Amino acid sequence: MVFKTPNETDDDARHANHHRLQIRPNQSPMKQIKANHSGGANFEARTVKDIIEPAKSISNKVSVKAALDEMQARAIDSSPVIDQRGELLGTVSKNKMNRKVGGFGHDPKTEPVEAHIEKNSAYCFEDQTIVEVEQMMLNANVGEVPVVTREKLLVGTINIEGSQQEKRWRKRWKPLKSRA
């Protein structure tokens, strides 16, 4: 196909396209994705960082009522909890807080959310591969996990839906891998 400007003839356009497509000494070529053993792009090596979603979190210093109100406003059932540095402390669940606080007769306005943090909840690191995290989420039977740096600072979330979209994207490219 020949690309030409309105004032170029076909011959001028062919000549110009040849020069437009050449890499000149002061230009660098585009970085190519490394091929895997089957000759296709290495999609299995993509990291969580490539599909991360922004995370909204709750401070460990708020009351249960403030946490529940925030979760209600965002229409979510659970949320990551962070400290003042942004370090992930765990997660809280609306259902668990409602049962415990209401069940024990505690006042949700004064009850600290910190007492209700699930500290052993699943999370992943931003540099883990999507395939690793997807398997971890399936094993833990969770639909979403917080994503942290190696210092455990919260950077976002990844959900099974985003992971599945990534998987569908990989499958669409699979036919291209087999042609190589």
C-alpha positions in Angstrom: 0.0 0.0 0.0 1.3 3.5 -0.8 0.6 6.3 1.5 0.7 9.7 -0.1 -0.1 13.3 0.8 -2.7 15.1 -1.4 0.1 16.8 -3.5 2.2 13.8 -4.1 2.2 11.6 -7.2 2.3 7.8 -6.8 6.0 7.8 -7.7 6.8 10.5 -5.2 4.7 8.7 -2.5 6.6 5.4 -3.1 9.9 7.1 -2.8 8.8 9.1 0.3 7.3 5.9 1.9 10.6 4.1 1.4 12.4 6.9 3.3 9.6 7.2 6.0 9.9 3.5 6.8 13.7 3.3 7.0 15.3 3.7 10.4 17.7 6.5 10.3 21.0 6.4 12.4 19.6 8.9 15.0 16.4 6.9 15.4 16.0 3.7 17.4 13.7 0.8 16.3 10.6 0.0 18.3 11.3 -2.5 21.1 10.1 -5.9 20.1 8.4 -8.3 22.5 10.5 -11.4 22.9 9.2 -14.5 21.3 8.5 -17.6 23.3 9.3 -21.2 22.3 6.3 -21.4 20.0 7.5 -18.4 18.0 4.7 -16.0 19.3 4.9 -13.1 21.6 5.6 -13.9 25.2 2.2 -13.1 26.7 2.6 -15.5 29.6 5.3 -13.3 31.0 3.2 -10.2 31.2 3.0 -8.9 34.7 0.1 -7.7 36.9 1.5 -4.2 36.3 0.1 -4.4 32.7 -3.5 -4.8 33.8 -3.7 -3.2 37.3 -6.7 -1.2 38.3 -6.5 1.8 40.6 -7.3 0.8 44.2 -9.5 2.7 46.6 -8.6 1.8 50.2 -9.8 2.5 53.7 -7.5 4.0 56.4 -6.9 1.8 59.4 -7.7 4.9 61.6 -11.4 5.3 60.7 -14.5 3.9 62.5 -16.4 0.9 61.4 -19.3 3.2 60.5 -17.1 5.4 58.3 -15.7 2.2 56.6 -19.1 0.8 56.0 -20.4 4.1 54.6 -17.4 4.3 52.2 -17.9 0.8 51.0 -21.7 1.4 50.6 -21.0 4.5 48.5 -18.6 2.6 46.3 -20.9 -0.4 46.0 -18.3 -2.9 47.2 -18.4 -5.7 49.7 -14.7 -5.6 50.8 -11.8 -3.2 50.7 -8.1 -3.1 51.3 -7.0 -1.3 54.5 -3.8 0.7 54.6 -1.8 2.6 57.2 -0.7 6.2 56.9 2.3 5.2 54.7 0.1 3.3 52.3 1.2 -0.1 53.4 -1.4 -2.8 53.0 -2.5 -4.2 56.4 -5.2 -6.5 55.1 -8.9 -6.3 54.0 -12.2 -5.6 55.7 -15.6 -7.2 54.7 -18.9 -5.4 55.1 -20.7 -8.6 56.1 -18.1 -9.6 58.7 -18.1 -6.1 60.2 -21.9 -5.9 60.3 -22.1 -9.4 62.0 -19.3 -8.7 64.6 -20.1 -5.1 65.5 -23.9 -5.5 65.5 -23.7 -9.0 67.0 -21.6 -7.9 70.0 -23.6 -4.7 70.5 -20.6 -2.4 69.8 -21.2 1.1 68.5 -20.1 1.3 64.9 -19.4 5.0 65.2 -16.7 4.4 67.8 -15.5 0.9 67.0 -12.2 1.1 65.2 -12.0 -0.6 61.8 -8.5 -1.8 62.7 -10.0 -4.4 65.0 -11.8 -6.0 62.0 -8.9 -6.3 59.5 -8.5 -9.7 58.0 -4.7 -9.8 58.1 -4.3 -13.2 56.2 -6.1 -12.1 53.1 -4.7 -12.8 49.6 -2.6 -10.2 47.8 -0.1 -10.2 45.0 3.0 -8.3 43.9 3.0 -5.9 40.9 5.9 -7.8 39.3 4.2 -11.2 39.4 3.0 -12.7 36.1 -0.7 -12.5 35.3 -0.7 -16.3 35.0 0.7 -16.8 38.5 -1.8 -14.4 40.1 -4.7 -15.9 38.2 -3.8 -19.3 39.6 -3.3 -17.9 43.1 -6.8 -16.3 42.9 -8.4 -19.5 41.7 -6.7 -21.4 44.6 -7.8 -18.8 47.2 -11.3 -18.7 45.6 -11.3 -14.9 45.4 -12.4 -12.6 42.6 -10.1 -9.7 43.4 -6.8 -9.1 45.2 -4.8 -6.0 46.2 -1.6 -5.4 44.3 1.4 -4.2 46.3 5.1 -3.3 45.8 7.7 -5.6 47.3 7.6 -3.1 50.2 3.9 -4.0 50.6 2.7 -0.5 49.5 -0.7 -0.7 47.9 -0.6 0.2 44.2 -3.9 -1.2 42.9 -6.1 -4.2 42.5 -6.5 -7.0 40.0 -9.7 -8.9 39.5 -10.5 -12.2 37.9 -12.5 -10.4 35.2 -9.4 -8.4 34.1 -7.4 -11.6 34.2 -9.9 -13.4 32.1 -9.9 -10.6 29.6 -6.1 -10.9 29.4 -6.5 -14.7 28.8 -9.0 -14.1 26.0 -6.6 -11.6 24.5 -3.8 -14.3 24.6 -6.1 -16.8 22.9 -6.9 -14.4 20.1 -3.2 -14.1 19.4 -2.5 -17.8 19.6 -3.3 -18.4 15.9 -0.6 -15.9 15.1 1.9 -17.8 17.2 1.4 -21.0 15.2 2.0 -19.2 11.9 5.5 -18.2 12.9 
